[in-house]
Every structure is written in structure tokens, then in C-alpha cells.
């Protein structure tokens, strides 16, 4: 992994593309750590159709460091350290979380994308530590 020390891509951030696929989300991470892009990280994760449909209804507000087009909305990583649980929270109108839409990031899985995203968030100061119980998302597999 290399470092993006010139800051040409703006502030460190996580962002999710509003229009992508029915069962996957496209996520970009901008930070000092270059994983697979000059600006940091790009990856796709499985997601329920409720989330991907919700994403299509959101107004893109964040510019892609790859294309320069406003195609994305902000996201945050929340790690509930007392429960060893992590959630990706996509910011927007409330779907299943007061700040928008939450997607469980199960640390017990062998999902390389999830592991890469969590590590990138930690390395670039994009992981928010939260005390107490996780926000209950409910059954995302409906």
C-alpha cells in the first residue's frame, strides 16, 4: 500500500454510489492509504435490494475522485467496541437508521471486501468508535 500524500482528492471520506446494482453497492474510500486506487479504495459489497433501491432515491452530493462527477453520498463506519460489531451507515433519508441506512459488517465472515473496508477505515481515521449497543437494523434478508 502506498500513500496519497498530496491530498489532491480532498478530505478523507467514505462514499457510496447512488445508482449501481440491485444486490451490490459500490463504495469509494478516499484517504492516505492506497489500496487499489490512487485516491485510496474502491470496492463492491453485497447489499439487500431494500438498500440499493433506497440508494437510487437519494440525491448524489459527493464527487467521485475517479470521474469528477457527483454520483455518491457520504457514509460512515461505526464500530461498537463493547459488542465487537461494525456497521456501515450511509447518510441520507431514514431507511433503517436515524441517519440513513445501516448495513451490518460482520467481522466473523471471511468476506475480503468487508475486511478491506474496515482496515481502510481504521488506517485513515474513518472509523467512529461507539459505546453501548449497536443500532438494531432488523432483518435485512427479507
DRENVO-991010 format. One line per field, with one value per atom (N, C-alpha, C): residue in one letter; x, y, z. Coordinates in Angstrom, 1 decimal, padded with zeros to 4 digits. Each point is the difference from the previous one (the first is absolute). Layout:
% DRENVO-991010
residu	(a ...)
east	(X ...)
north	(Y ...)
up	(Z ...)
//
This chain:
% DRENVO-991010
residu	(x x x x x x x x x x x x x x x x x x x x x x x x x x x x x x x x x x x x x x x x x x x x x x x x x x x x x x x x x x x x x x x x x x x x x x x x x x x x x x x x x x x x x x x x x x x x x x x x x x x x x x x x x x x x x x x x x x x x x x x x x x x x x x x x x x x x x x x x x x x x x x x x x x x x x x x x x x x x x x x x x x x x x x x x x x x x x x x x x x x x x x x x x x x x x x x x x x x x x x x x x x x x x x x x x x x x x x x x x x x x x x x x x x x x x x x x x x x x x x x x x x x x x x x x x x x x x x x x x x x x x x x x x x x x x x x x x x x x x x x x x x x x x x x x x x x x x x x x x x x x x x x x x x x x x x x x x x x x x x x x x x x x x x x x x x x x x x x x x x x x x x x x x x x x x x x x x x x x x x x x x x x x x x x x x x x x x x x x x x x x x x x x x x x x x x x x x x x x x x x x x x x x x x x x x x x x x x x x x x x x x x x x x x)
east	(000.8 -000.8 000.9 -000.4 000.8 -000.8 000.6 -000.7 -000.3 -001.2 -000.5 000.3 001.2 000.4 -000.3 -000.4 -000.2 -001.4 -000.9 -001.4 -000.8 000.4 -000.8 -001.4 -000.4 -001.3 -000.9 000.4 -000.8 000.1 -000.9 000.0 -000.2 000.5 -000.3 -001.5 -000.5 -001.4 -000.3 -001.2 -000.6 -001.3 -000.3 -001.1 -000.6 -001.3 -000.6 -000.8 000.2 -000.7 -001.5 -000.7 -001.5 -000.6 000.5 -000.5 001.0 -000.2 001.0 -000.6 -000.5 -000.5 -001.1 -000.8 -001.0 000.4 001.1 000.5 001.4 000.5 001.4 000.0 000.9 000.3 001.5 000.2 001.4 000.4 001.1 000.5 001.4 000.2 001.4 000.4 001.3 000.7 001.1 000.0 001.1 000.8 001.3 000.9 001.5 000.8 001.4 000.5 -000.7 000.4 -000.6 000.9 -000.5 -000.1 -001.2 -000.2 000.0 -001.0 -000.1 -000.3 000.1 -000.2 000.9 000.3 000.9 -000.5 -001.4 -000.6 -000.2 000.1 -000.2 -000.5 -001.4 -000.7 -001.2 -000.3 -001.3 -000.3 -001.3 -000.4 -001.5 -000.4 -001.5 -000.3 -001.2 -000.4 -001.5 -000.3 -001.4 -000.9 -001.2 -000.9 -001.4 -001.0 -001.4 -000.6 -000.9 -000.7 -000.7 -000.4 -000.6 001.0 001.2 001.1 000.3 000.2 000.4 -001.2 -001.2 -001.1 -000.1 000.3 000.0 001.1 001.2 001.1 -000.4 -000.8 -000.4 -000.9 -000.6 -000.9 000.7 001.3 000.7 000.7 000.1 000.6 001.5 000.8 001.5 000.5 000.9 000.5 001.6 000.6 001.4 000.7 001.1 000.6 001.0 -000.1 000.9 001.5 000.9 001.4 000.5 -000.7 000.4 -000.5 -001.3 -000.6 -000.2 -000.1 -000.3 -001.4 -000.9 -001.4 -000.7 -001.0 -000.8 -000.9 000.5 -000.7 -000.3 000.5 000.1 -000.6 -000.3 -000.3 000.9 000.1 001.0 -000.5 001.1 -000.3 001.0 -000.3 000.8 000.1 001.1 000.2 -000.1 -000.9 -000.2 000.4 001.0 000.4 -000.5 -000.8 -000.5 000.9 001.0 001.1 -000.4 -001.1 -000.4 -000.6 -000.5 -000.7 000.8 001.2 000.8 -000.8 -000.8 -000.9 000.3 -000.1 000.2 -001.1 -000.4 -001.1 000.6 -000.4 000.2 -001.3 000.0 -001.2 000.1 -000.9 -000.1 -000.9 000.5 -000.7 -001.1 -001.2 -001.1 -001.3 -001.1 -001.3 000.0 -000.8 000.0 -000.6 000.7 -000.5 -000.1 001.1 000.0 000.9 000.3 000.9 -000.3 000.0 -000.3 000.8 001.2 000.9 -000.1 -000.8 -000.1 -000.2 001.0 -000.1 001.2 -000.2 001.1 000.1 001.2 000.4 000.9 -000.3 000.9 001.2 001.2 001.3 000.4 -000.3 000.3 001.4 000.7 001.5 000.3 -001.0 000.3 000.0 -000.5 000.0 001.4 000.2 001.3 -000.1 -000.9 -000.2 001.2 000.8 001.2 -000.4 -001.1 -000.4 -000.3 -000.8 -000.3 001.3 000.9 001.2 000.9 000.0 000.8 -000.6 -001.3 -000.7 000.3 -000.2 000.3 001.4 000.9 001.5 000.3 -000.6 000.2 -000.6 -001.2 -000.6 000.8 000.6 000.8 001.3 000.7 001.2 -000.1 -001.2 -000.2 -000.9 -000.2 -000.7 -001.5 -000.6 -001.4 -000.9 000.6 -000.8 -000.4 -001.3 -000.5 -000.2 000.6 -000.2 -001.2 -000.9 -001.3 -000.1 -000.4 -000.3 -001.4 -000.3 -001.3 -000.4 -001.3 -000.6 000.0 000.1 -000.1 -001.4 -000.1 -001.3 -000.6 -001.2 -000.6 -000.6 000.6 -000.4 -001.3 -000.1 -001.1 000.4 -001.0 000.3 000.2 001.2 000.4 -000.2 -000.3 -000.1 -001.4 -001.0 -001.3 -000.2)
north	(-001.2 001.2 001.2 001.0 001.2 001.1 001.2 001.1 001.1 000.6 001.1 001.2 000.6 001.1 001.3 000.1 001.3 000.6 -000.8 000.5 000.5 -000.4 000.5 -000.5 -001.0 -000.5 000.5 001.0 000.6 -000.7 000.3 -000.6 -001.5 -000.7 -001.4 -000.2 -001.1 -000.2 -001.4 -000.5 -001.1 000.4 -000.6 000.4 -001.1 -000.1 -001.1 000.6 -000.7 000.4 -000.1 001.0 -000.1 -001.0 -000.1 -000.9 -001.0 -001.3 -001.0 -001.3 -000.8 -001.3 -000.4 -001.0 -000.4 -000.7 -000.7 -000.8 000.3 001.1 000.4 001.6 000.4 001.5 000.2 001.1 000.4 001.1 -000.2 000.9 000.5 001.2 000.6 000.5 -000.1 000.5 000.9 001.2 001.0 000.2 -000.3 000.1 -000.1 000.1 -000.1 -001.4 -001.0 -001.4 -000.3 -000.4 -000.4 -001.5 -000.5 -001.5 -000.5 000.5 -000.4 001.2 001.2 001.2 001.1 001.0 001.0 000.9 000.1 000.7 -000.8 -001.3 -000.9 -001.3 -000.1 -001.3 000.1 -001.0 -000.2 -001.5 -000.3 -001.4 -000.1 -001.2 -000.3 -001.0 000.2 -000.9 -000.4 -001.2 -000.4 000.8 000.3 000.7 -000.4 000.1 -000.4 001.0 -000.4 000.9 001.2 -000.2 001.2 001.1 -000.3 001.0 000.6 -000.9 000.5 000.8 -000.4 000.8 001.4 000.0 001.3 000.9 -000.6 000.8 000.7 -000.7 000.6 001.2 000.1 001.1 001.2 -000.2 001.1 000.9 001.3 001.0 -000.1 -000.3 000.0 001.4 000.0 001.3 000.0 -001.2 000.0 -000.5 000.7 -000.2 -001.2 -000.8 -001.2 000.5 -000.5 000.4 -000.6 -001.0 -000.7 000.8 000.4 000.7 001.5 000.5 001.4 000.3 -001.0 000.1 -000.2 000.7 -000.2 -001.2 -001.1 -001.3 -000.7 000.6 -000.7 000.8 -000.7 000.6 -000.5 000.8 -000.3 -001.3 -000.6 -001.2 000.1 -000.7 000.0 -001.5 -000.3 -001.3 000.2 -000.7 000.0 -001.3 000.0 -001.2 000.0 -000.9 -000.1 -000.9 000.6 -000.8 -000.9 000.3 -000.9 -001.3 000.1 -001.2 -000.6 000.7 -000.5 -000.1 001.1 000.0 001.3 -000.1 001.2 000.1 001.3 000.3 001.0 -000.1 001.0 000.8 001.3 000.9 000.9 -000.1 000.8 001.2 001.2 001.2 000.4 000.2 000.5 -000.1 000.0 -000.2 -001.3 000.0 -001.2 -001.2 -001.1 -001.2 -001.0 -000.4 -000.9 000.5 001.3 000.6 001.5 000.7 001.4 000.9 -000.4 000.8 -000.4 -001.1 -000.4 -001.5 -000.8 -001.4 -000.7 -001.0 -000.7 -001.4 -000.5 -001.3 -000.6 -001.2 -000.7 -000.4 000.2 -000.5 -001.1 -001.2 -001.1 -000.4 000.3 -000.3 -001.5 -000.8 -001.4 -000.7 000.7 -000.6 000.1 -000.8 000.0 000.9 001.0 000.9 001.0 -000.2 000.8 001.5 000.3 001.4 000.7 -000.7 000.5 000.2 -001.0 000.2 001.1 000.2 001.1 001.3 000.1 001.3 000.4 -001.0 000.3 000.4 -000.6 000.3 001.4 000.3 001.3 001.1 -000.2 001.0 000.2 -001.0 000.1 000.8 -000.3 000.6 001.4 000.5 001.3 000.9 -000.5 000.8 000.1 -001.0 000.1 -001.0 -000.5 -001.0 000.8 000.1 000.6 -001.1 000.2 -001.0 000.5 -001.0 000.3 -000.9 000.5 -000.8 -000.5 -001.0 -000.5 -001.0 -000.2 -001.0 000.5 -000.9 000.4 000.5 000.8 000.4 -001.2 -000.5 -001.1 000.3 -000.7 000.2 -000.8 -001.2 -000.8 -001.1 -000.7 -001.0 000.6 -000.1 000.6 -001.0 -001.2 -001.1 -000.2 000.9 -000.2 000.0)
up	(000.0 000.0 000.0 -000.9 -000.1 000.7 000.1 000.7 -001.0 000.1 -000.8 000.9 -000.1 000.9 -000.6 -001.3 -000.6 000.3 000.4 000.4 -001.2 -001.2 -001.2 -000.1 000.8 000.0 001.1 000.7 001.1 001.3 000.9 001.3 000.0 001.0 000.2 000.2 -000.7 000.1 -000.6 000.4 -000.6 -000.8 -001.1 -000.8 -000.8 -000.2 -000.7 -001.2 -001.1 -001.2 000.1 -000.5 000.1 -001.0 -001.2 -001.0 -000.4 000.3 -000.3 -000.4 000.9 -000.2 001.0 -000.3 000.9 001.3 -000.1 001.1 000.5 -000.5 000.4 000.1 000.9 000.1 -000.5 -000.6 -000.4 001.0 000.7 001.0 -000.4 000.3 -000.2 001.4 000.3 001.1 -000.4 000.5 -000.3 001.2 -000.1 001.1 -000.4 001.1 -000.3 -000.5 000.4 -000.3 -001.4 -000.9 -001.3 000.0 -000.2 000.0 -001.4 -000.8 -001.4 -001.0 000.6 -000.9 000.5 -000.8 000.4 001.1 000.1 001.0 001.3 -000.1 001.2 -000.3 -000.1 000.0 -000.8 -000.8 -000.7 000.2 000.4 000.1 -000.1 -000.2 000.0 001.1 000.6 001.1 -000.3 000.4 -000.1 000.9 -000.5 000.8 -000.4 000.9 -000.3 -000.9 -000.8 -001.0 000.7 001.2 000.7 000.1 000.3 000.1 -001.4 -001.0 -001.3 -000.6 000.2 -000.5 000.7 001.3 000.8 -000.6 -000.3 -000.5 -001.3 -000.9 -001.2 000.2 001.1 000.3 000.7 000.4 000.6 -001.0 000.3 -000.8 000.1 -001.0 000.1 000.3 001.0 000.5 000.0 -000.2 000.1 -001.3 -000.3 -001.3 000.1 -001.1 -000.1 -000.3 000.8 -000.3 -001.3 -000.5 -001.3 -001.2 000.0 -001.2 000.2 001.2 000.3 -000.1 -000.2 000.0 001.3 000.4 001.2 -000.2 000.6 -000.2 001.4 001.0 001.3 001.2 001.1 001.2 001.1 001.1 001.1 000.7 000.6 000.9 001.2 001.0 001.2 000.5 000.7 000.6 001.5 000.6 001.5 000.6 000.9 000.6 001.5 000.4 001.3 000.8 000.7 000.5 001.2 000.7 001.0 -000.5 -001.2 -000.7 -001.1 -000.3 -001.1 -001.3 -000.3 -001.1 -000.8 -001.3 -000.9 -001.0 -000.2 -001.0 -000.9 -001.3 -001.0 000.0 000.3 000.0 -001.2 -000.9 -001.2 000.4 -000.1 000.4 -001.0 000.5 -000.9 000.8 -000.8 000.6 000.8 001.1 000.9 -000.7 -000.1 -000.5 001.2 000.6 001.1 001.1 -000.1 001.0 000.0 001.2 000.1 -001.0 -000.3 -000.9 -001.5 -000.3 -001.3 -000.1 -000.5 -000.2 000.6 000.8 000.6 -000.6 -000.2 -000.5 001.0 000.5 001.0 -000.7 000.6 -000.5 001.0 -000.3 000.9 000.0 001.1 000.1 000.0 000.2 000.1 -001.4 -001.0 -001.3 -000.7 -001.0 -000.7 -001.2 000.0 -001.2 -000.1 -001.0 -000.2 -000.2 -000.7 -000.1 001.3 000.9 001.3 000.8 000.0 000.7 -000.5 -001.3 -000.6 000.3 000.0 000.3 001.5 000.9 001.4 000.2 -000.6 000.2 -000.6 -001.1 -000.7 000.9 000.6 000.8 001.3 000.6 001.1 -000.3 -001.1 -000.4 -000.3 -000.4 -000.5 000.9 001.2 001.0 -000.4 -000.6 -000.5 000.8 001.1 000.8 001.3 000.3 001.2 001.0 001.2 001.1 000.8 000.2 000.7 001.2 001.1 001.2 000.0 000.7 000.2 -001.1 -000.1 -001.0 -001.4 -000.9 -001.4 -000.3 -001.1 -000.4 -000.7 000.4 -000.5 -001.4 -001.0 -001.4 -000.3 000.6 -000.3 -001.0 -000.5 -001.0 -001.3 -000.5 -001.3 -001.1 000.3 -001.0 -000.6 000.4 -000.5 -001.5)
//
